[in-house]
C-alpha cells in the first residue's frame, strides 16, 4: 500500500485514523493470518488436516510475532509477496503442523479474502459516519424548511425556494449513497478458496465445503465460483465509493459557492487560530469543504484503475492484481476520510438567514417573473404572458428599473390595467413543504 500522503506531516490530518489502522501493514498481515487460521480450522472440521495441526496454526497466526524487516527483505529477494510470510509462519508452527499450513490454497486466495475482511471493517465505519452526515443534513432541512433562499440554475437566480429544500436533497442523496453501498456489500465481501485457478483441484473434493466453512468462520460469504480473473463484484462495490464521493463533492461545492464573500449565505465552522492565508489576515476560507473536494477527486481518479484491474489475462494475472491490491486500500482510506470530512463540514455549518433574504431581493423582483407569468396566463395565454414578461424582465436587467414598474408598464400596454398579482416569494414555493416532509422517513423532517 502507498502510504506517503497518509502519513505525511503535511496531509495526514486529512485522512481517517480508523481506516489507516484497518489498512496498516500490521492489520493487513493480521488479516492474511486470520484467513490462514480460518482455512486451517475449516479443513480440520472437514477432517482434511489434523485438529491438533489446525489448533497450532491458529495459535501462531498473530502478526506481532513476525519480523517485518525480514519480511520486507525476503519479499524483495523472492519477488513474491506471500511466500516469505508462509516461511515465518511455518517456522513458528514447527513440525508436523507446518506441513498443513496453506493447504490447497494459493496466494491470491488469501489476499482477496483478507481484502474482503478489511473492506467489511471499513464499510461498517464508513456507513456509520454517513448516517451521521444524514442526521446533520436532516437537522438543517428541518431547521430551515421555511428559510427563504434564491434557487439558482446555471449560476443565476431562478425561482425562490428554502434552504431546507436544498438540505433535504443533500439528505436524500446521502441516504441513497449509504443504501447503495449496503446493497452491494453482500456480493463484495467474499471468501476465495478455489486454489491455483479457482477449480478447488487441490482440496480433495471438499473445496466448496471448505469455502463455506471458512466463510462462516470469517463472517463473509462464499464466492461459490472463485475464478481468480473475476473482479467485478469488488469493482461494483468500489463504484459505490465513487458515487458517494460525487454526492459529497457536489455538497462541498454548494457550500464553497454559498460562502463566497459576495453571497455569504453559509459559513463552515471557524475557530480562533484557523488561518485562511499567510498574508491576508481577513481570510476565512472554506478550507474544510475544499479539502473534502480534494479528497473526492483523489478517490474518483482511482476508479479507472479499478476498472482496468477487471481486465485479467487467463485465470490469473498479477499485472492486474498488483494494481488492485494497492488501489483498493487507497480507495477505502479515501472513502472513510471523505465521509469524516463531510461530517465535520455539515456538523459545523452556519446558516446566514439574513444574507439569504438579502440575496433574494438582488434582482429587484425578477426572481418572481415565472410566478407573474403563471398568474397572467389564464388571462392572455402562457405564450403571450411569457413574451410580455420577457420584455419587462430584460428592461429591468438592462436599465435597473424595478421589475414591478416595468411589469406595470407592460400590463398597461396590453390594457390589463391594475391586475392584482402576488409577488411574494413565500407564495411561490410550490410543494416544498410536502417535498421536505416526504423526502425522508426521518421523524425530525416530518415534524
C-alpha positions as CSV (number, residue, x, y, z in Angstrom):
1,X,0.0,0.0,0.0
2,X,1.2,3.5,-0.8
3,X,1.1,5.4,2.5
4,X,3.2,8.5,1.8
5,X,0.3,11.0,1.7
6,X,-1.5,9.2,4.6
7,X,1.5,9.6,6.9
8,X,3.0,12.9,5.8
9,X,3.0,15.6,8.4
10,X,1.5,17.9,5.8
11,X,-1.5,15.9,4.8
12,X,-2.1,13.2,7.4
13,X,-4.8,15.2,9.2
14,X,-6.9,14.8,6.1
15,X,-7.2,11.1,6.5
16,X,-9.2,8.8,8.7
17,X,-7.1,7.3,11.5
18,X,-9.7,4.5,11.8
19,X,-9.3,3.5,8.1
20,X,-5.5,3.8,8.2
21,X,-5.4,1.4,11.2
22,X,-7.6,-1.1,9.2
23,X,-5.3,-1.0,6.2
24,X,-1.9,-0.6,8.0
25,X,0.8,-3.2,7.4
26,X,0.2,-4.8,10.8
27,X,-3.5,-5.1,10.1
28,X,-3.0,-6.4,6.6
29,X,-0.6,-9.0,7.8
30,X,-3.1,-10.0,10.6
31,X,-5.9,-10.2,8.0
32,X,-3.8,-12.6,5.9
33,X,-3.1,-14.7,9.1
34,X,-6.7,-14.6,10.1
35,X,-7.6,-16.2,6.7
36,X,-4.9,-18.8,7.1
37,X,-6.2,-19.7,10.6
38,X,-9.8,-19.9,9.4
39,X,-8.7,-22.1,6.5
40,X,-6.9,-24.5,8.8
41,X,-9.9,-24.6,11.2
42,X,-12.3,-25.3,8.4
43,X,-10.2,-28.1,7.0
44,X,-9.9,-29.6,10.4
45,X,-13.7,-29.5,10.7
46,X,-13.9,-31.5,7.5
47,X,-11.1,-33.9,8.6
48,X,-8.8,-32.8,5.9
49,X,-6.0,-32.0,8.3
50,X,-5.5,-33.0,12.0
51,X,-7.2,-30.9,14.6
52,X,-4.0,-30.5,16.5
53,X,-2.3,-29.0,13.5
54,X,-5.2,-26.6,12.9
55,X,-5.0,-25.5,16.6
56,X,-1.3,-25.0,16.3
57,X,-1.6,-23.0,13.1
58,X,-4.3,-20.8,14.5
59,X,-2.3,-20.1,17.7
60,X,0.7,-19.0,15.6
61,X,-1.3,-16.6,13.4
62,X,-0.5,-13.5,15.4
63,X,1.1,-10.6,13.4
64,X,3.1,-9.3,16.4
65,X,5.3,-12.3,16.3
66,X,6.5,-11.7,12.8
67,X,9.8,-9.9,11.8
68,X,8.6,-7.2,9.4
69,X,12.1,-6.1,8.4
70,X,12.9,-9.7,7.5
71,X,9.7,-10.0,5.6
72,X,10.5,-6.9,3.6
73,X,13.9,-8.1,2.6
74,X,12.8,-11.6,1.7
75,X,9.8,-10.4,-0.3
76,X,12.1,-8.2,-2.4
77,X,14.5,-11.1,-2.9
78,X,11.9,-13.7,-3.7
79,X,9.9,-11.3,-5.8
80,X,6.8,-12.9,-4.2
81,X,4.5,-11.1,-1.7
82,X,3.5,-14.0,0.4
83,X,5.9,-16.9,0.4
84,X,8.2,-15.2,3.0
85,X,5.1,-14.8,5.2
86,X,4.4,-18.5,4.9
87,X,8.0,-19.3,5.7
88,X,7.9,-17.4,9.0
89,X,4.5,-19.0,9.8
90,X,5.8,-22.5,9.2
91,X,8.9,-21.8,11.4
92,X,6.6,-20.6,14.2
93,X,4.3,-23.6,13.9
94,X,7.0,-26.2,13.7
95,X,6.5,-29.8,12.7
96,X,4.2,-31.5,12.0
97,X,1.8,-28.5,11.9
98,X,4.0,-26.6,9.4
99,X,3.2,-29.3,6.8
100,X,-0.5,-28.4,6.9
101,X,-0.2,-24.6,6.5
102,X,-1.8,-23.1,3.4
103,X,-3.3,-26.5,2.4
104,X,-4.7,-26.4,-1.1
105,X,-4.7,-22.6,-1.3
106,X,-2.8,-20.0,-3.4
107,X,-1.6,-16.5,-2.6
108,X,-4.4,-14.6,-4.3
109,X,-7.0,-16.7,-2.3
110,X,-5.5,-15.3,0.9
111,X,-5.1,-11.8,-0.4
112,X,-8.6,-11.4,-1.9
113,X,-10.2,-12.9,1.2
114,X,-8.2,-10.7,3.5
115,X,-9.2,-7.6,1.5
116,X,-12.8,-8.6,1.9
117,X,-12.3,-8.7,5.7
118,X,-10.7,-5.2,5.6
119,X,-13.4,-3.8,3.3
120,X,-16.0,-5.1,5.6
121,X,-14.5,-3.3,8.6
122,X,-14.1,-0.1,6.5
123,X,-17.8,-0.5,5.4
124,X,-19.1,-0.7,9.0
125,X,-17.2,2.5,10.0
126,X,-18.0,4.4,6.8
127,X,-21.7,3.7,6.8
128,X,-21.9,4.7,10.4
129,X,-20.3,8.1,9.6
130,X,-22.6,8.6,6.5
131,X,-25.6,8.1,8.8
132,X,-24.3,10.9,11.0
133,X,-23.9,13.1,7.9
134,X,-27.5,12.3,7.0
135,X,-28.5,13.3,10.5
136,X,-26.8,16.7,10.1
137,X,-28.5,17.3,6.7
138,X,-31.8,16.3,8.2
139,X,-31.4,18.8,11.0
140,X,-30.5,21.5,8.5
141,X,-33.6,20.6,6.4
142,X,-35.9,20.7,9.5
143,X,-34.5,23.9,11.0
144,X,-34.6,25.8,7.7
145,X,-37.6,24.4,6.0
146,X,-39.1,27.9,5.9
147,X,-35.8,29.9,5.4
148,X,-36.2,31.6,2.0
149,X,-33.3,31.4,-0.4
150,X,-32.8,32.1,-4.1
151,X,-32.9,28.9,-6.1
152,X,-30.3,29.1,-8.9
153,X,-29.7,27.4,-12.2
154,X,-26.6,27.9,-14.3
155,X,-25.3,30.2,-11.5
156,X,-28.2,32.6,-11.9
157,X,-31.3,33.3,-9.8
158,X,-34.2,31.1,-11.0
159,X,-37.1,30.7,-8.5
160,X,-37.4,31.2,-4.8
161,X,-37.0,28.2,-2.6
162,X,-35.9,27.4,1.0
163,X,-32.6,26.3,2.3
164,X,-34.3,23.4,3.9
165,X,-35.2,22.2,0.4
166,X,-31.5,22.1,-0.6
167,X,-30.6,20.3,2.7
168,X,-33.4,17.8,2.2
169,X,-31.9,17.0,-1.2
170,X,-28.4,16.5,0.4
171,X,-30.0,14.2,3.0
172,X,-31.8,12.1,0.4
173,X,-28.8,11.7,-1.8
174,X,-26.6,10.7,1.2
175,X,-29.1,8.1,2.2
176,X,-29.2,6.7,-1.3
177,X,-25.4,6.5,-1.2
178,X,-25.4,4.6,2.1
179,X,-28.1,2.2,1.0
180,X,-26.3,1.6,-2.3
181,X,-23.2,0.5,-0.5
182,X,-25.2,-1.7,1.8
183,X,-26.9,-3.3,-1.1
184,X,-23.6,-4.1,-2.8
185,X,-21.8,-5.3,0.3
186,X,-23.2,-8.8,0.3
187,X,-21.7,-9.5,-3.1
188,X,-18.4,-7.9,-2.4
189,X,-17.3,-9.4,1.0
190,X,-16.4,-12.9,-0.2
191,X,-14.0,-15.8,0.5
192,X,-12.0,-17.1,-2.4
193,X,-10.5,-20.6,-1.9
194,X,-10.5,-22.1,-5.4
195,X,-6.8,-22.7,-5.4
196,X,-4.5,-22.0,-8.3
197,X,-7.2,-21.3,-11.0
198,X,-10.4,-21.5,-9.0
199,X,-11.4,-25.2,-9.5
200,X,-10.6,-26.4,-5.9
201,X,-8.3,-29.0,-7.6
202,X,-6.1,-29.3,-4.5
203,X,-8.9,-29.7,-2.0
204,X,-9.6,-33.4,-2.4
205,X,-13.2,-33.0,-3.5
206,X,-14.1,-30.9,-0.4
207,X,-13.3,-27.4,-1.8
208,X,-16.7,-26.0,-1.8
209,X,-17.3,-27.2,1.7
210,X,-14.0,-25.7,2.8
211,X,-15.1,-22.4,1.3
212,X,-18.5,-22.5,3.0
213,X,-16.9,-23.3,6.4
214,X,-14.2,-20.7,6.1
215,X,-16.7,-18.1,5.1
216,X,-18.8,-18.9,8.2
217,X,-15.7,-18.6,10.4
218,X,-14.7,-15.3,8.9
219,X,-18.2,-13.8,8.7
220,X,-18.0,-13.5,4.9
221,X,-19.9,-15.1,2.1
222,X,-18.5,-17.8,-0.2
223,X,-17.6,-16.8,-3.7
224,X,-19.0,-20.1,-5.0
225,X,-17.3,-19.7,-8.3
226,X,-13.9,-18.3,-7.1
227,X,-12.4,-17.6,-10.5
228,X,-9.2,-15.6,-9.9
229,X,-9.8,-13.5,-13.0
230,X,-13.2,-12.1,-11.8
231,X,-13.1,-8.8,-10.0
232,X,-16.4,-7.3,-11.0
233,X,-18.1,-7.7,-7.6
234,X,-15.5,-5.8,-5.7
235,X,-15.3,-3.2,-8.5
236,X,-19.1,-2.7,-8.3
237,X,-18.8,-2.1,-4.5
238,X,-16.0,0.4,-5.0
239,X,-18.1,2.1,-7.6
240,X,-20.4,2.9,-4.7
241,X,-17.5,4.8,-3.1
242,X,-17.1,6.9,-6.3
243,X,-20.8,7.7,-6.4
244,X,-20.8,8.7,-2.8
245,X,-17.8,10.9,-3.4
246,X,-19.7,12.6,-6.3
247,X,-22.5,13.4,-3.9
248,X,-20.2,14.9,-1.3
249,X,-18.1,16.8,-3.8
250,X,-21.4,18.4,-5.0
251,X,-22.4,19.3,-1.5
252,X,-19.0,20.7,-0.7
253,X,-19.1,22.7,-3.9
254,X,-22.5,24.2,-2.9
255,X,-21.0,25.3,0.4
256,X,-17.9,26.8,-1.2
257,X,-20.2,28.8,-3.6
258,X,-22.5,30.0,-0.8
259,X,-19.6,31.0,1.4
260,X,-18.3,33.5,-1.3
261,X,-17.8,37.0,0.2
262,X,-20.5,38.4,-2.2
263,X,-23.0,35.7,-1.2
264,X,-22.3,34.9,2.4
265,X,-25.3,32.6,2.9
266,X,-23.4,29.9,4.8
267,X,-20.0,29.6,6.6
268,X,-18.2,26.5,7.7
269,X,-17.1,26.2,11.3
270,X,-14.5,28.7,12.4
271,X,-12.2,28.8,15.5
272,X,-9.6,31.3,16.5
273,X,-6.3,30.1,15.1
274,X,-7.8,28.8,11.9
275,X,-5.8,30.6,9.2
276,X,-7.1,31.4,5.7
277,X,-3.9,33.0,4.3
278,X,-0.3,33.6,5.3
279,X,-0.6,37.2,4.1
280,X,-4.3,38.2,4.1
281,X,-5.3,38.2,7.7
282,X,-9.0,38.7,6.9
283,X,-9.5,35.4,5.0
284,X,-12.0,32.9,6.3
285,X,-11.7,30.3,3.6
286,X,-14.0,27.3,3.3
287,X,-10.9,25.2,4.0
288,X,-12.6,22.0,5.2
289,X,-15.0,22.0,2.2
290,X,-12.1,22.5,-0.2
291,X,-10.2,19.6,1.4
292,X,-13.4,17.5,1.0
293,X,-13.4,18.3,-2.7
294,X,-9.8,17.4,-3.0
295,X,-10.3,14.0,-1.3
296,X,-13.2,13.3,-3.6
297,X,-11.1,14.0,-6.6
298,X,-8.3,11.8,-5.3
299,X,-10.8,8.9,-4.9
300,X,-12.5,9.4,-8.2
301,X,-9.2,9.4,-10.0
302,X,-8.5,5.9,-8.8
303,X,-11.7,4.4,-10.2
304,X,-10.3,4.0,-13.7
305,X,-7.5,1.9,-12.2
306,X,-10.1,-0.4,-10.6
307,X,-12.0,-0.7,-13.9
308,X,-8.7,-1.6,-15.7
309,X,-8.0,-4.2,-12.9
310,X,-11.1,-6.1,-14.0
311,X,-9.2,-7.0,-17.3
312,X,-7.2,-10.0,-16.2
313,X,-5.4,-12.3,-18.6
314,X,-6.3,-16.0,-18.5
315,X,-7.1,-17.3,-14.9
316,X,-4.6,-15.2,-13.1
317,X,-2.7,-12.0,-13.9
318,X,-0.6,-10.2,-11.3
319,X,-0.2,-7.1,-13.5
320,X,-3.9,-6.5,-12.6
321,X,-3.9,-7.8,-9.0
322,X,-0.8,-5.8,-8.2
323,X,-2.7,-2.7,-9.0
324,X,-5.9,-3.6,-7.3
325,X,-4.2,-4.7,-4.1
326,X,-2.8,-1.2,-3.8
327,X,-5.8,0.8,-5.1
328,X,-8.5,-0.9,-3.0
329,X,-6.7,0.0,0.2
330,X,-6.2,3.6,-1.0
331,X,-9.8,4.0,-2.0
332,X,-11.0,2.5,1.3
333,X,-8.9,5.0,3.3
334,X,-10.0,7.9,1.0
335,X,-13.7,6.9,1.2
336,X,-13.6,6.9,5.0
337,X,-11.7,10.2,5.1
338,X,-14.2,11.8,2.7
339,X,-17.2,10.9,4.9
340,X,-15.4,12.0,8.1
341,X,-14.5,15.3,6.4
342,X,-18.2,15.7,5.3
343,X,-19.4,15.1,8.9
344,X,-17.2,17.9,10.1
345,X,-18.4,20.3,7.4
346,X,-22.1,19.5,7.8
347,X,-22.0,19.3,11.6
348,X,-20.4,22.8,11.9
349,X,-22.2,24.6,9.1
350,X,-23.5,28.1,10.0
351,X,-26.5,29.4,8.0
352,X,-26.9,33.2,7.5
353,X,-30.7,33.7,7.0
354,X,-30.3,37.5,6.6
355,X,-27.9,37.1,3.7
356,X,-30.3,34.6,2.0
357,X,-33.2,37.1,2.4
358,X,-31.0,39.9,1.1
359,X,-29.8,38.0,-1.9
360,X,-33.3,37.0,-2.8
361,X,-34.0,40.7,-3.5
362,X,-30.9,41.4,-5.6
363,X,-32.8,41.1,-8.9
364,X,-35.4,43.6,-7.9
365,X,-38.2,41.2,-8.2
366,X,-37.1,39.3,-11.3
367,X,-37.0,36.0,-9.5
368,X,-40.8,36.2,-9.5
369,X,-41.2,36.5,-13.3
370,X,-42.4,32.9,-13.7
371,X,-44.9,33.4,-10.9
372,X,-46.3,36.5,-12.6
373,X,-46.4,34.7,-16.0
374,X,-48.4,31.9,-14.5
375,X,-50.8,34.3,-12.9
376,X,-51.3,36.1,-16.3
377,X,-51.5,33.0,-18.4
378,X,-55.2,32.3,-17.7
379,X,-56.0,35.9,-18.8
380,X,-53.9,36.2,-22.0
381,X,-52.3,32.7,-22.6
382,X,-49.0,31.4,-21.5
383,X,-47.2,32.4,-24.7
384,X,-48.3,36.0,-24.6
385,X,-47.6,36.2,-20.9
386,X,-44.1,35.0,-21.5
387,X,-43.4,37.5,-24.2
388,X,-44.8,40.3,-22.1
389,X,-42.7,39.3,-19.1
390,X,-39.6,38.7,-21.2
391,X,-39.6,42.3,-22.4
392,X,-40.3,43.7,-18.9
393,X,-37.6,41.5,-17.3
394,X,-35.0,42.5,-19.9
395,X,-35.8,46.2,-19.3
396,X,-35.1,45.6,-15.6
397,X,-31.9,43.7,-16.2
398,X,-30.6,46.2,-18.7
399,X,-31.6,49.5,-17.0
400,X,-32.1,48.6,-13.4
401,X,-35.7,49.7,-13.3
402,X,-37.5,47.8,-10.6
403,X,-39.4,44.8,-12.1
404,X,-42.7,45.9,-10.5
405,X,-42.5,49.1,-12.5
406,X,-41.5,47.6,-15.9
407,X,-44.2,45.0,-15.4
408,X,-46.9,47.6,-14.6
409,X,-46.0,49.4,-17.8
410,X,-46.2,46.2,-19.7
411,X,-49.6,45.4,-18.3
412,X,-50.9,48.8,-19.3
413,X,-49.6,48.2,-22.9
414,X,-52.0,45.3,-23.3
415,X,-54.7,47.1,-21.5
416,X,-54.8,44.8,-18.4
417,X,-54.6,47.7,-16.1
418,X,-54.2,47.3,-12.4
419,X,-54.3,43.5,-12.2
420,X,-53.6,42.2,-8.7
421,X,-50.5,40.0,-8.7
422,X,-48.9,38.3,-5.8
423,X,-45.1,39.0,-5.9
424,X,-44.3,37.4,-2.5
425,X,-41.5,34.8,-2.8
426,X,-43.1,32.8,0.0
427,X,-46.2,32.4,-2.1
428,X,-44.4,30.7,-4.9
429,X,-42.7,27.8,-3.2
430,X,-44.7,25.1,-4.9
431,X,-44.9,21.9,-2.9
432,X,-41.6,22.5,-1.0
433,X,-43.1,21.8,2.4
434,X,-44.6,18.4,1.3
435,X,-41.4,17.5,-0.6
436,X,-39.3,18.1,2.5
437,X,-41.7,16.2,4.7
438,X,-41.9,13.2,2.4
439,X,-38.2,13.2,1.3
440,X,-37.2,11.2,4.3
441,X,-38.6,8.8,6.9
442,X,-36.7,10.8,9.5
443,X,-39.1,11.9,12.2
444,X,-37.4,15.3,12.6
445,X,-38.0,16.1,9.0
446,X,-41.7,15.1,9.2
447,X,-42.4,17.1,12.3
